[in-house]
Amino acid sequence: MHGVGVSVVNALSKHLEVNIKRNGFKYNMSFADGFKATELKKQGKTSKVSDTGTSIKFLPDGKYFDTVKFSV
């Protein structure tokens, strides 16, 4: 899904999870079949305030793709 925005990835995914580290805290939110599955939740503190970043994990929906292939 390189080169498209997260809203497109979300729309074409069975599941999408966003993990955010910002201002010393961790946050999490998930989506299913293109719709919000959980609210944004504070998950705890980071090891230090400068520990920041966002990660996104998603499971492509097989009804939109011929093959669903995973790589790391």
Jmol script that loads the backbone (N, CA, C; Angstrom):
load data "model"
ATOM      1  N   MET A   1       0.818  -1.181   0.000  1.00  0.00           N
ATOM      2  CA  MET A   1       0.000   0.000   0.000  1.00  0.00           C
ATOM      3  C   MET A   1       0.872   1.259   0.000  1.00  0.00           C
ATOM      4  N   HIS A   2       2.058   1.180  -0.522  1.00  0.00           N
ATOM      5  CA  HIS A   2       2.964   2.315  -0.545  1.00  0.00           C
ATOM      6  C   HIS A   2       2.409   3.440  -1.424  1.00  0.00           C
ATOM      7  N   GLY A   3       2.413   4.646  -0.893  1.00  0.00           N
ATOM      8  CA  GLY A   3       2.042   5.809  -1.696  1.00  0.00           C
ATOM      9  C   GLY A   3       0.606   6.262  -1.560  1.00  0.00           C
ATOM     10  N   VAL A   4      -0.210   5.587  -0.758  1.00  0.00           N
ATOM     11  CA  VAL A   4      -1.585   6.041  -0.547  1.00  0.00           C
ATOM     12  C   VAL A   4      -1.760   6.447   0.912  1.00  0.00           C
ATOM     13  N   GLY A   5      -2.765   7.246   1.183  1.00  0.00           N
ATOM     14  CA  GLY A   5      -3.010   7.705   2.540  1.00  0.00           C
ATOM     15  C   GLY A   5      -3.633   6.637   3.410  1.00  0.00           C
ATOM     16  N   VAL A   6      -3.587   6.867   4.721  1.00  0.00           N
ATOM     17  CA  VAL A   6      -4.100   5.894   5.670  1.00  0.00           C
ATOM     18  C   VAL A   6      -5.610   5.708   5.521  1.00  0.00           C
ATOM     19  N   SER A   7      -6.327   6.708   5.059  1.00  0.00           N
ATOM     20  CA  SER A   7      -7.776   6.530   4.883  1.00  0.00           C
ATOM     21  C   SER A   7      -8.071   5.504   3.784  1.00  0.00           C
ATOM     22  N   VAL A   8      -7.258   5.479   2.738  1.00  0.00           N
ATOM     23  CA  VAL A   8      -7.420   4.480   1.673  1.00  0.00           C
ATOM     24  C   VAL A   8      -7.039   3.098   2.196  1.00  0.00           C
ATOM     25  N   VAL A   9      -5.943   3.013   2.920  1.00  0.00           N
ATOM     26  CA  VAL A   9      -5.519   1.737   3.497  1.00  0.00           C
ATOM     27  C   VAL A   9      -6.607   1.214   4.435  1.00  0.00           C
ATOM     28  N   ASN A  10      -7.170   2.084   5.263  1.00  0.00           N
ATOM     29  CA  ASN A  10      -8.239   1.691   6.174  1.00  0.00           C
ATOM     30  C   ASN A  10      -9.442   1.153   5.404  1.00  0.00           C
ATOM     31  N   ALA A  11      -9.838   1.832   4.347  1.00  0.00           N
ATOM     32  CA  ALA A  11     -11.009   1.421   3.561  1.00  0.00           C
ATOM     33  C   ALA A  11     -10.818   0.050   2.917  1.00  0.00           C
ATOM     34  N   LEU A  12      -9.569  -0.330   2.632  1.00  0.00           N
ATOM     35  CA  LEU A  12      -9.284  -1.596   1.959  1.00  0.00           C
ATOM     36  C   LEU A  12      -8.779  -2.681   2.912  1.00  0.00           C
ATOM     37  N   SER A  13      -8.952  -2.460   4.220  1.00  0.00           N
ATOM     38  CA  SER A  13      -8.435  -3.396   5.229  1.00  0.00           C
ATOM     39  C   SER A  13      -9.548  -4.029   6.047  1.00  0.00           C
ATOM     40  N   LYS A  14      -9.330  -5.288   6.450  1.00  0.00           N
ATOM     41  CA  LYS A  14     -10.221  -5.937   7.408  1.00  0.00           C
ATOM     42  C   LYS A  14     -10.009  -5.338   8.792  1.00  0.00           C
ATOM     43  N   HIS A  15      -8.751  -5.036   9.107  1.00  0.00           N
ATOM     44  CA  HIS A  15      -8.400  -4.494  10.425  1.00  0.00           C
ATOM     45  C   HIS A  15      -7.230  -3.537  10.269  1.00  0.00           C
ATOM     46  N   LEU A  16      -7.274  -2.423  10.992  1.00  0.00           N
ATOM     47  CA  LEU A  16      -6.174  -1.466  11.005  1.00  0.00           C
ATOM     48  C   LEU A  16      -6.003  -0.982  12.433  1.00  0.00           C
ATOM     49  N   GLU A  17      -4.758  -0.942  12.899  1.00  0.00           N
ATOM     50  CA  GLU A  17      -4.464  -0.502  14.258  1.00  0.00           C
ATOM     51  C   GLU A  17      -3.409   0.592  14.224  1.00  0.00           C
ATOM     52  N   VAL A  18      -3.650   1.667  14.966  1.00  0.00           N
ATOM     53  CA  VAL A  18      -2.727   2.799  15.040  1.00  0.00           C
ATOM     54  C   VAL A  18      -2.199   2.883  16.465  1.00  0.00           C
ATOM     55  N   ASN A  19      -0.875   2.928  16.597  1.00  0.00           N
ATOM     56  CA  ASN A  19      -0.216   3.117  17.886  1.00  0.00           C
ATOM     57  C   ASN A  19       0.610   4.382  17.814  1.00  0.00           C
ATOM     58  N   ILE A  20       0.416   5.258  18.794  1.00  0.00           N
ATOM     59  CA  ILE A  20       1.061   6.575  18.797  1.00  0.00           C
ATOM     60  C   ILE A  20       1.806   6.760  20.106  1.00  0.00           C
ATOM     61  N   LYS A  21       3.016   7.306  20.035  1.00  0.00           N
ATOM     62  CA  LYS A  21       3.777   7.717  21.215  1.00  0.00           C
ATOM     63  C   LYS A  21       4.017   9.217  21.078  1.00  0.00           C
ATOM     64  N   ARG A  22       3.491   9.989  22.046  1.00  0.00           N
ATOM     65  CA  ARG A  22       3.605  11.443  21.956  1.00  0.00           C
ATOM     66  C   ARG A  22       3.492  12.054  23.353  1.00  0.00           C
ATOM     67  N   ASN A  23       4.323  13.053  23.605  1.00  0.00           N
ATOM     68  CA  ASN A  23       4.294  13.800  24.875  1.00  0.00           C
ATOM     69  C   ASN A  23       4.378  12.897  26.105  1.00  0.00           C
ATOM     70  N   GLY A  24       5.147  11.806  25.990  1.00  0.00           N
ATOM     71  CA  GLY A  24       5.359  10.924  27.130  1.00  0.00           C
ATOM     72  C   GLY A  24       4.285   9.867  27.335  1.00  0.00           C
ATOM     73  N   PHE A  25       3.314   9.785  26.429  1.00  0.00           N
ATOM     74  CA  PHE A  25       2.231   8.813  26.569  1.00  0.00           C
ATOM     75  C   PHE A  25       2.092   7.957  25.324  1.00  0.00           C
ATOM     76  N   LYS A  26       1.476   6.766  25.496  1.00  0.00           N
ATOM     77  CA  LYS A  26       1.157   5.862  24.393  1.00  0.00           C
ATOM     78  C   LYS A  26      -0.355   5.885  24.183  1.00  0.00           C
ATOM     79  N   TYR A  27      -0.762   5.860  22.914  1.00  0.00           N
ATOM     80  CA  TYR A  27      -2.178   5.861  22.562  1.00  0.00           C
ATOM     81  C   TYR A  27      -2.431   4.762  21.532  1.00  0.00           C
ATOM     82  N   ASN A  28      -3.671   4.284  21.487  1.00  0.00           N
ATOM     83  CA  ASN A  28      -4.032   3.229  20.549  1.00  0.00           C
ATOM     84  C   ASN A  28      -5.457   3.456  20.062  1.00  0.00           C
ATOM     85  N   MET A  29      -5.697   3.128  18.778  1.00  0.00           N
ATOM     86  CA  MET A  29      -7.033   3.191  18.190  1.00  0.00           C
ATOM     87  C   MET A  29      -7.092   2.149  17.091  1.00  0.00           C
ATOM     88  N   SER A  30      -8.256   1.496  16.929  1.00  0.00           N
ATOM     89  CA  SER A  30      -8.354   0.484  15.880  1.00  0.00           C
ATOM     90  C   SER A  30      -9.614   0.692  15.037  1.00  0.00           C
ATOM     91  N   PHE A  31      -9.544   0.113  13.841  1.00  0.00           N
ATOM     92  CA  PHE A  31     -10.619   0.210  12.858  1.00  0.00           C
ATOM     93  C   PHE A  31     -10.880  -1.182  12.292  1.00  0.00           C
ATOM     94  N   ALA A  32     -12.117  -1.442  11.887  1.00  0.00           N
ATOM     95  CA  ALA A  32     -12.478  -2.720  11.283  1.00  0.00           C
ATOM     96  C   ALA A  32     -13.374  -2.459  10.081  1.00  0.00           C
ATOM     97  N   ASP A  33     -13.029  -3.062   8.959  1.00  0.00           N
ATOM     98  CA  ASP A  33     -13.801  -2.915   7.721  1.00  0.00           C
ATOM     99  C   ASP A  33     -14.043  -1.453   7.347  1.00  0.00           C
ATOM    100  N   GLY A  34     -13.053  -0.611   7.603  1.00  0.00           N
ATOM    101  CA  GLY A  34     -13.130   0.798   7.226  1.00  0.00           C
ATOM    102  C   GLY A  34     -13.808   1.706   8.230  1.00  0.00           C
ATOM    103  N   PHE A  35     -14.266   1.162   9.351  1.00  0.00           N
ATOM    104  CA  PHE A  35     -14.971   1.958  10.352  1.00  0.00           C
ATOM    105  C   PHE A  35     -14.266   1.891  11.696  1.00  0.00           C
ATOM    106  N   LYS A  36     -14.446   2.929  12.504  1.00  0.00           N
ATOM    107  CA  LYS A  36     -13.824   2.992  13.820  1.00  0.00           C
ATOM    108  C   LYS A  36     -14.339   1.850  14.693  1.00  0.00           C
ATOM    109  N   ALA A  37     -13.420   1.069  15.256  1.00  0.00           N
ATOM    110  CA  ALA A  37     -13.783  -0.046  16.136  1.00  0.00           C
ATOM    111  C   ALA A  37     -13.614   0.333  17.606  1.00  0.00           C
ATOM    112  N   THR A  38     -12.633   1.183  17.892  1.00  0.00           N
ATOM    113  CA  THR A  38     -12.417   1.662  19.262  1.00  0.00           C
ATOM    114  C   THR A  38     -12.115   3.149  19.228  1.00  0.00           C
ATOM    115  N   GLU A  39     -12.390   3.804  20.337  1.00  0.00           N
ATOM    116  CA  GLU A  39     -12.017   5.207  20.493  1.00  0.00           C
ATOM    117  C   GLU A  39     -10.508   5.288  20.732  1.00  0.00           C
ATOM    118  N   LEU A  40      -9.940   6.477  20.584  1.00  0.00           N
ATOM    119  CA  LEU A  40      -8.543   6.700  20.916  1.00  0.00           C
ATOM    120  C   LEU A  40      -8.388   6.523  22.423  1.00  0.00           C
ATOM    121  N   LYS A  41      -7.481   5.601  22.826  1.00  0.00           N
ATOM    122  CA  LYS A  41      -7.293   5.290  24.239  1.00  0.00           C
ATOM    123  C   LYS A  41      -5.863   5.570  24.654  1.00  0.00           C
ATOM    124  N   LYS A  42      -5.690   6.159  25.821  1.00  0.00           N
ATOM    125  CA  LYS A  42      -4.362   6.329  26.397  1.00  0.00           C
ATOM    126  C   LYS A  42      -3.970   4.999  27.003  1.00  0.00           C
ATOM    127  N   GLN A  43      -2.798   4.469  26.621  1.00  0.00           N
ATOM    128  CA  GLN A  43      -2.368   3.129  27.040  1.00  0.00           C
ATOM    129  C   GLN A  43      -1.284   3.135  28.103  1.00  0.00           C
ATOM    130  N   GLY A  44      -0.823   4.282  28.516  1.00  0.00           N
ATOM    131  CA  GLY A  44       0.239   4.330  29.518  1.00  0.00           C
ATOM    132  C   GLY A  44       1.298   5.335  29.126  1.00  0.00           C
ATOM    133  N   LYS A  45       2.430   5.265  29.805  1.00  0.00           N
ATOM    134  CA  LYS A  45       3.520   6.216  29.581  1.00  0.00           C
ATOM    135  C   LYS A  45       4.643   5.588  28.763  1.00  0.00           C
ATOM    136  N   THR A  46       5.375   6.439  28.045  1.00  0.00           N
ATOM    137  CA  THR A  46       6.579   6.000  27.350  1.00  0.00           C
ATOM    138  C   THR A  46       7.746   6.055  28.336  1.00  0.00           C
ATOM    139  N   SER A  47       8.879   5.472  27.950  1.00  0.00           N
ATOM    140  CA  SER A  47      10.036   5.460  28.839  1.00  0.00           C
ATOM    141  C   SER A  47      10.622   6.856  29.034  1.00  0.00           C
ATOM    142  N   LYS A  48      10.458   7.720  28.035  1.00  0.00           N
ATOM    143  CA  LYS A  48      10.893   9.114  28.158  1.00  0.00           C
ATOM    144  C   LYS A  48      10.055   9.982  27.223  1.00  0.00           C
ATOM    145  N   VAL A  49       9.963  11.266  27.511  1.00  0.00           N
ATOM    146  CA  VAL A  49       9.128  12.187  26.737  1.00  0.00           C
ATOM    147  C   VAL A  49       9.575  12.259  25.285  1.00  0.00           C
ATOM    148  N   SER A  50      10.865  12.097  25.036  1.00  0.00           N
ATOM    149  CA  SER A  50      11.376  12.190  23.660  1.00  0.00           C
ATOM    150  C   SER A  50      11.101  10.934  22.836  1.00  0.00           C
ATOM    151  N   ASP A  51      10.545   9.889  23.456  1.00  0.00           N
ATOM    152  CA  ASP A  51      10.187   8.658  22.746  1.00  0.00           C
ATOM    153  C   ASP A  51       8.874   8.908  22.006  1.00  0.00           C
ATOM    154  N   THR A  52       8.963   9.170  20.701  1.00  0.00           N
ATOM    155  CA  THR A  52       7.783   9.517  19.910  1.00  0.00           C
ATOM    156  C   THR A  52       7.712   8.674  18.651  1.00  0.00           C
ATOM    157  N   GLY A  53       6.542   8.633  18.031  1.00  0.00           N
ATOM    158  CA  GLY A  53       6.394   7.950  16.758  1.00  0.00           C
ATOM    159  C   GLY A  53       4.998   7.367  16.601  1.00  0.00           C
ATOM    160  N   THR A  54       4.712   6.973  15.385  1.00  0.00           N
ATOM    161  CA  THR A  54       3.427   6.371  15.052  1.00  0.00           C
ATOM    162  C   THR A  54       3.674   5.113  14.251  1.00  0.00           C
ATOM    163  N   SER A  55       2.967   4.032  14.597  1.00  0.00           N
ATOM    164  CA  SER A  55       3.043   2.807  13.806  1.00  0.00           C
ATOM    165  C   SER A  55       1.624   2.409  13.416  1.00  0.00           C
ATOM    166  N   ILE A  56       1.522   1.840  12.225  1.00  0.00           N
ATOM    167  CA  ILE A  56       0.235   1.400  11.705  1.00  0.00           C
ATOM    168  C   ILE A  56       0.376  -0.038  11.236  1.00  0.00           C
ATOM    169  N   LYS A  57      -0.516  -0.893  11.710  1.00  0.00           N
ATOM    170  CA  LYS A  57      -0.564  -2.293  11.275  1.00  0.00           C
ATOM    171  C   LYS A  57      -1.919  -2.513  10.631  1.00  0.00           C
ATOM    172  N   PHE A  58      -1.935  -3.262   9.528  1.00  0.00           N
ATOM    173  CA  PHE A  58      -3.216  -3.507   8.875  1.00  0.00           C
ATOM    174  C   PHE A  58      -3.249  -4.885   8.238  1.00  0.00           C
ATOM    175  N   LEU A  59      -4.453  -5.399   8.099  1.00  0.00           N
ATOM    176  CA  LEU A  59      -4.699  -6.677   7.442  1.00  0.00           C
ATOM    177  C   LEU A  59      -5.524  -6.387   6.190  1.00  0.00           C
ATOM    178  N   PRO A  60      -4.940  -6.532   5.000  1.00  0.00           N
ATOM    179  CA  PRO A  60      -5.681  -6.256   3.763  1.00  0.00           C
ATOM    180  C   PRO A  60      -6.916  -7.142   3.644  1.00  0.00           C
ATOM    181  N   ASP A  61      -7.972  -6.603   3.084  1.00  0.00           N
ATOM    182  CA  ASP A  61      -9.215  -7.344   2.885  1.00  0.00           C
ATOM    183  C   ASP A  61      -9.130  -8.123   1.575  1.00  0.00           C
ATOM    184  N   GLY A  62      -9.272  -9.441   1.649  1.00  0.00           N
ATOM    185  CA  GLY A  62      -9.167 -10.319   0.490  1.00  0.00           C
ATOM    186  C   GLY A  62     -10.197 -10.053  -0.600  1.00  0.00           C
ATOM    187  N   LYS A  63     -11.293  -9.377  -0.268  1.00  0.00           N
ATOM    188  CA  LYS A  63     -12.291  -9.100  -1.314  1.00  0.00           C
ATOM    189  C   LYS A  63     -11.829  -8.011  -2.279  1.00  0.00           C
ATOM    190  N   TYR A  64     -10.758  -7.293  -1.927  1.00  0.00           N
ATOM    191  CA  TYR A  64     -10.226  -6.262  -2.816  1.00  0.00           C
ATOM    192  C   TYR A  64      -8.925  -6.670  -3.502  1.00  0.00           C
ATOM    193  N   PHE A  65      -8.291  -7.754  -3.027  1.00  0.00           N
ATOM    194  CA  PHE A  65      -6.989  -8.157  -3.539  1.00  0.00           C
ATOM    195  C   PHE A  65      -7.024  -9.626  -3.955  1.00  0.00           C
ATOM    196  N   ASP A  66      -6.325  -9.960  -5.030  1.00  0.00           N
ATOM    197  CA  ASP A  66      -6.241 -11.343  -5.482  1.00  0.00           C
ATOM    198  C   ASP A  66      -5.473 -12.205  -4.488  1.00  0.00           C
ATOM    199  N   THR A  67      -4.384 -11.661  -3.942  1.00  0.00           N
ATOM    200  CA  THR A  67      -3.605 -12.356  -2.935  1.00  0.00           C
ATOM    201  C   THR A  67      -3.320 -11.397  -1.788  1.00  0.00           C
ATOM    202  N   VAL A  68      -3.311 -11.932  -0.606  1.00  0.00           N
ATOM    203  CA  VAL A  68      -2.956 -11.151   0.579  1.00  0.00           C
ATOM    204  C   VAL A  68      -1.633 -11.699   1.045  1.00  0.00           C
ATOM    205  N   LYS A  69      -0.578 -10.909   0.864  1.00  0.00           N
ATOM    206  CA  LYS A  69       0.774 -11.346   1.143  1.00  0.00           C
ATOM    207  C   LYS A  69       1.356 -10.498   2.269  1.00  0.00           C
ATOM    208  N   PHE A  70       2.048 -11.126   3.201  1.00  0.00           N
ATOM    209  CA  PHE A  70       2.626 -10.401   4.329  1.00  0.00           C
ATOM    210  C   PHE A  70       4.133 -10.325   4.165  1.00  0.00           C
ATOM    211  N   SER A  71       4.686  -9.187   4.525  1.00  0.00           N
ATOM    212  CA  SER A  71       6.136  -9.035   4.549  1.00  0.00           C
ATOM    213  C   SER A  71       6.494  -8.160   5.723  1.00  0.00           C
ATOM    214  N   VAL A  72       7.714  -8.316   6.190  1.00  0.00           N
ATOM    215  CA  VAL A  72       8.183  -7.534   7.327  1.00  0.00           C
ATOM    216  C   VAL A  72       9.305  -6.644   6.891  1.00  0.00           C
TER     217      VAL A  72
END
end "model"
wireframe off; spacefill off
backbone 0.3
color backbone group
